[in-house]
């Protein structure tokens, strides 16, 4: 599993069926694969802990972040944030998202060679902070992003985060220091906002208006929403960019569809990219109550894993699943099939489904539209082998040269 984990995942159903195990005792990993397994796990949240599954992210997100919350605490914190991620609210964010994308494109010059993964990360981070947390934090977005990236390094290491912490490794100390600096900046912004209540309307204002949230909870939500939004969205957007750059016909047809209404080829490109390369390849859960699934007894302490990546590459659900075909998503086309329950999970599902799923798709679409409207890019190189299970992305690139700008 460690050398080629994505291919190993795809091989599991063929070799062992939809249920397989790795390890033993309380450290056993149980792979439950396919839409039936997805439905079971996502519909029985009382059997699992979401927060314990993501304890490694505490060094970045903080202990009270939505990502690390379960039960009533999760419901309470999620309800606070839900209004700002509703469809109507997200529609109102597109101008700021577009401005953020344009501000990055404005820095480019004809003939310049770009690492699109870096540029996309910049666009997403800038747009996310501007839209959700206001202009003062946006002014520091590059600095904040560099600190968050430094903290995230320990999460990407092959060694367990707990081992790095226990041994006091330099990477762990750097991560803790970086997170502390980000938290101090957020604390300063919180103090400023409380002194200037007229600055309202964004997510931070919403958090500050709640008397039942501690300052620690507010800080953790700001940092975790920022990190989760731009890490997963950037990974997803790198695949969309690769699809556009690798096939000039896909670029041309997407560009032609930008002014359209209703279903557009561009919408199909985004949906198909999310199918083939969902941002999160594996969704883990720690078992807290014993249960039996397809005859297998699964005790507390085991880690259960379901896989959007495997589900999205299942031929019974998606004919010719490894072929990139945006027309799968055209409701008027012969290849269209509306996905069934838990057959399409680019942003997870159940009560812990990514709160910002609609926000992420809107931001991806806006960025693609601006690239198509304002740039002509030529693909130089890409290593499209996937890396990362929590933020699946191309191993390298895509790298592109700016041919023309508008």
C-alpha positions in Angstrom: 0.0 0.0 0.0 2.8 2.4 0.7 4.6 2.4 -2.7 1.6 2.8 -5.0 -1.3 3.4 -2.7 -3.8 4.6 -5.3 -3.3 1.6 -7.6 -3.3 -0.7 -4.5 -6.7 0.7 -3.6 -8.1 0.1 -7.0 -6.8 -3.5 -6.8 -8.4 -4.3 -3.5 -12.0 -5.1 -4.8 -10.6 -7.4 -7.5 -8.3 -9.3 -5.1 -10.3 -9.4 -1.9 -13.9 -8.2 -2.7 -15.6 -5.2 -1.1 -14.4 -6.0 2.5 -10.7 -6.5 3.4 -8.5 -5.9 6.4 -4.9 -4.9 7.1 -3.2 -5.4 10.4 -4.5 -7.0 13.5 -6.1 -6.2 16.9 -7.0 -2.6 17.7 -4.6 -1.4 15.0 -6.6 -3.2 12.3 -7.6 -1.3 9.2 -10.9 -2.4 7.6 -11.6 -1.4 4.0 -15.3 -1.2 3.2 -15.6 -0.4 -0.5 -18.4 0.5 -2.9 -21.6 2.4 -2.7 -23.3 -0.1 -0.3 -20.4 0.3 2.1 -20.4 4.1 1.7 -24.1 4.1 2.5 -23.6 2.0 5.6 -20.8 4.0 7.1 -22.2 7.4 6.2 -25.7 6.5 7.5 -24.5 5.1 10.9 -22.4 7.9 12.2 -23.1 6.8 15.8 -20.8 3.8 15.3 -17.8 5.9 14.4 -15.6 8.9 15.6 -14.7 11.4 12.9 -12.6 13.5 15.2 -10.3 10.6 16.3 -9.7 9.8 12.6 -8.1 13.2 12.0 -6.2 13.7 15.3 -3.0 14.1 13.2 -4.4 17.4 11.9 -4.8 18.9 15.3 -1.4 20.6 15.1 -2.8 22.6 12.2 -6.5 22.9 12.8 -6.7 23.0 16.6 -8.6 20.8 19.0 -12.0 22.4 18.6 -12.0 22.6 14.8 -15.1 21.3 13.0 -12.9 18.8 11.3 -12.0 17.2 14.7 -15.5 17.4 16.2 -18.0 14.7 16.9 -21.6 14.5 18.1 -23.3 17.5 19.7 -20.1 19.6 19.5 -19.9 19.0 15.8 -23.6 19.8 15.2 -23.3 23.0 17.2 -20.2 24.3 15.5 -21.5 23.3 12.0 -24.8 25.1 12.6 -22.9 28.3 13.2 -21.1 28.1 9.9 -23.9 26.7 7.7 -25.6 30.0 6.8 -22.4 31.4 5.2 -22.0 28.3 2.9 -25.6 28.1 1.7 -26.1 28.3 -2.1 -27.5 31.9 -2.0 -24.5 33.1 0.0 -22.0 31.3 -2.2 -23.4 32.9 -5.3 -22.7 36.3 -3.8 -19.0 35.4 -3.4 -18.2 35.0 -7.0 -17.1 38.6 -7.6 -14.5 38.3 -4.9 -13.4 34.9 -6.2 -13.0 36.3 -9.6 -11.0 39.3 -8.3 -8.6 37.0 -6.5 -8.0 34.9 -9.6 -7.5 38.0 -11.7 -5.0 39.4 -9.2 -2.8 36.3 -9.6 -3.1 36.3 -13.4 -2.2 40.0 -13.4 1.2 39.0 -12.1 2.0 36.8 -15.1 3.9 37.8 -18.2 4.0 36.2 -21.7 6.8 33.6 -22.0 6.7 33.0 -18.2 6.9 29.4 -17.1 4.5 28.6 -14.3 4.0 25.8 -11.8 0.2 25.8 -12.0 -0.2 24.0 -8.7 1.6 26.9 -7.0 -0.4 29.5 -8.9 -3.7 27.8 -8.3 -2.9 27.4 -4.6 -2.4 31.2 -4.5 -5.7 31.9 -6.2 -7.7 29.6 -4.0 -6.0 30.8 -0.8 -6.5 34.5 -1.7 -10.1 34.0 -2.7 -11.0 32.0 0.3 -9.5 34.4 2.8 -10.9 37.5 1.0 -14.4 36.0 0.8 -14.7 34.5 4.2 -12.5 36.6 6.5 -12.2 40.1 5.0 -9.5 42.5 3.6 -7.2 42.8 6.6 -6.4 39.1 6.7 -6.3 39.0 2.9 -3.5 41.5 3.0 -1.4 38.9 4.9 -2.6 35.8 2.9 0.8 35.0 1.5 2.5 35.1 4.9 -0.4 33.1 6.5 -0.3 30.6 3.7 3.4 30.0 4.1 2.9 29.4 7.8 0.0 27.0 7.3 2.1 25.1 4.7 4.9 24.8 7.2 2.5 23.3 9.7 1.0 20.9 7.1 4.5 19.5 6.3 4.3 17.2 9.4 0.9 15.8 8.2 2.4 14.8 4.8 5.3 12.9 6.5 5.3 9.1 6.3 6.0 9.0 10.1 2.9 9.3 12.4 2.5 12.8 13.7 2.3 11.4 17.2 5.9 10.0 16.8 7.2 13.4 15.6 5.6 15.0 18.6 6.8 12.4 21.1 10.4 12.7 19.8 10.2 16.5 19.7 11.4 16.4 16.0 12.4 19.8 14.4 9.5 19.4 11.9 7.1 19.1 14.8 8.5 22.2 16.6 8.4 24.2 13.3 4.8 23.2 12.8 3.8 24.2 16.3 5.6 27.5 16.0 4.0 28.3 12.6 0.5 27.5 13.9 1.1 29.7 16.9 2.0 32.6 14.7 -1.2 32.1 12.6 -3.3 32.0 15.8 -1.7 35.2 17.1 -2.6 37.0 13.8 -6.2 35.7 14.1 -6.4 36.8 17.7 -5.3 40.3 16.6 -8.0 40.4 13.9 -10.6 39.2 16.4 -9.7 42.0 18.8 -9.9 44.5 15.9 -13.3 43.3 14.8 -14.7 43.5 18.3 -13.6 47.1 18.4 -15.1 47.8 15.0 -18.4 46.0 14.9 -19.4 47.9 11.8 -17.1 45.6 9.8 -19.6 42.8 9.4 -21.0 40.3 6.8 -18.3 37.6 6.6 -17.7 34.3 8.4 -15.5 35.9 11.1 -18.3 38.3 11.9 -20.7 35.4 12.1 -18.4 33.6 14.6 -17.9 36.7 16.7 -21.7 37.3 16.9 -22.1 34.0 18.8 -21.9 34.2 22.5 -21.6 30.4 22.9 -18.3 30.2 21.1 -15.0 30.5 23.0 -12.1 32.5 21.5 -10.3 29.2 21.0 -13.2 27.8 19.0 -13.3 31.0 16.9 -9.5 30.8 16.2 -9.7 27.1 15.4 -12.6 27.6 12.9 -10.8 30.4 11.1 -7.6 28.4 10.7 -9.2 25.1 9.9 -11.6 26.5 7.3 -8.8 28.4 5.6 -6.5 25.3 5.5 -9.2 22.8 4.5 -10.6 25.1 1.8 -7.4 25.9 0.0 -5.6 22.5 0.5 -8.4 20.4 -1.0 -9.7 22.9 -3.5 -6.1 23.5 -4.8 -5.6 19.7 -5.2 -8.9 19.4 -7.1 -8.1 22.5 -9.3 -4.7 21.1 -10.3 -6.5 18.1 -11.9 -8.9 20.4 -13.7 -6.0 22.5 -15.0 -4.2 19.3 -16.1 -7.3 18.1 -18.0 -7.6 21.5 -19.8 -3.9 21.8 -20.7 -3.3 18.1 -21.7 -6.0 18.2 -24.4 -6.4 21.4 -26.5 -9.9 20.2 -27.6 -11.0 20.2 -24.0 -9.6 23.7 -23.5 -11.3 24.9 -26.7 -14.7 23.4 -25.9 -14.6 24.7 -22.4 -13.7 28.2 -23.6 -16.6 28.1 -26.0 -19.0 27.1 -23.3 -18.0 29.9 -20.8 -20.8 32.4 -21.9 -23.5 29.7 -22.0 -26.4 29.1 -19.6 -27.8 25.8 -18.3 -25.4 22.8 -18.5 -22.1 23.7 -20.0 -19.2 21.5 -21.2 -17.1 23.4 -18.7 -19.4 22.1 -15.9 -18.8 18.6 -17.2 -15.1 19.1 -17.1 -15.2 20.1 -13.4 -17.5 17.3 -12.4 -15.6 14.7 -14.4 -12.3 15.8 -12.9 -13.8 15.5 -9.4 -15.0 12.0 -10.3 -11.6 10.8 -11.6 -9.6 12.6 -8.9 -11.7 13.3 -5.8 -9.7 15.6 -3.4 -9.9 12.9 -0.7 -9.2 9.4 -1.9 -10.0 7.7 1.5 -12.4 8.7 4.2 -11.4 7.2 7.6 -13.5 6.5 10.7 -12.4 5.1 14.1 -14.9 2.6 15.4 -16.4 3.5 18.8 -19.2 0.8 18.9 -18.9 -2.8 17.8 -20.8 -3.9 14.7 -20.9 -6.6 12.0 -20.7 -5.9 8.3 -21.1 -8.7 5.8 -20.2 -11.3 8.4 -17.1 -9.5 9.7 -17.1 -8.5 13.4 -15.5 -5.0 13.7 -14.7 -3.9 17.3 -14.0 -0.5 18.8 -10.6 0.9 18.0 -10.5 -0.5 14.4 -10.1 2.1 11.6 -12.7 1.8 8.9 -11.9 3.3 5.5 -14.3 4.0 2.6 -13.0 5.3 -0.7 -14.5 7.8 -3.1 -11.6 7.1 -5.4 -12.5 3.4 -5.7 -16.2 4.1 -6.0 -15.6 6.7 -8.8 -13.5 4.1 -10.7 -16.0 1.3 -10.5 -17.0 0.1 -14.0 -20.4 -1.1 -12.9 -21.2 2.5 -12.0 -19.1 4.4 -14.5 -18.6 2.7 -17.9 -15.0 2.9 -19.0 -14.2 4.6 -15.7 -10.6 5.6 -16.4 -11.6 7.6 -19.5 -12.1 11.4 -19.0 -15.5 12.1 -20.5 -17.3 15.4 -19.6 -20.3 14.3 -21.5 -21.2 11.9 -18.7 -22.6 14.9 -17.0 -24.8 16.3 -19.8 -28.4 15.7 -18.6 -29.5 15.7 -22.3 -26.8 13.3 -23.5 -27.0 9.6 -24.1 -24.2 8.8 -21.7 -25.8 10.6 -18.7 -26.7 8.7 -15.6 -27.6 10.5 -12.4 -25.4 9.1 -9.7 -27.2 7.1 -7.1 -26.9 7.5 -3.3 -23.3 7.7 -2.2 -22.0 6.9 -5.7 -20.4 10.3 -6.2 -18.5 11.6 -3.2 -15.9 14.2 -4.2 -16.6 16.0 -0.9 -17.6 13.1 1.3 -21.1 12.5 2.6 -23.3 12.1 5.6 -23.4 14.5 8.5 -19.7 15.3 8.0 -19.9 16.1 4.3 -17.6 19.0 3.5 -19.4 22.1 4.6 -17.7 24.1 1.8 -18.5 21.7 -1.1 -20.7 24.3 -2.9 -18.1 27.0 -2.2 -15.3 24.8 -3.6 -17.1 24.0 -6.8 -18.0 27.7 -7.3 -14.4 28.7 -6.8 -13.0 26.0 -9.1 -15.5 27.1 -11.8 -14.6 30.8 -11.4 -10.9 30.1 -11.6 -11.3 28.0 -14.7 -13.5 30.7 -16.4 -10.8 33.3 -15.8 -8.0 31.1 -17.1 -10.0 30.5 -20.2 -11.1 34.1 -20.7 -7.7 35.7 -20.0 -4.9 33.3 -20.8 -3.5 31.1 -23.4 -1.3 28.5 -21.8 0.9 25.7 -23.2 1.5 22.5 -21.2 5.3 22.0 -20.6 5.4 19.0 -18.3 3.3 17.1 -15.7 3.7 14.0 -13.7 0.1 13.0 -13.4 0.7 10.1 -11.0 -1.5 10.8 -8.0 0.1 11.5 -4.6 -1.6 12.1 -1.3 -4.7 10.3 0.1 -6.0 13.3 2.1 -5.4 15.8 -0.7 -4.9 13.8 -3.9 -2.9 15.8 -6.4 -0.5 15.3 -9.3 3.0 14.3 -8.3 4.4 17.3 -10.1 2.8 20.3 -11.9 1.2 20.8 -14.3 3.9 23.2 -15.5 2.8 25.6 -18.3 4.1 28.5 -20.3 2.1 31.7 -20.7 1.6 32.2 -24.5 -0.8 35.1 -24.3 -2.7 37.2 -21.8 -5.8 39.4 -22.0 
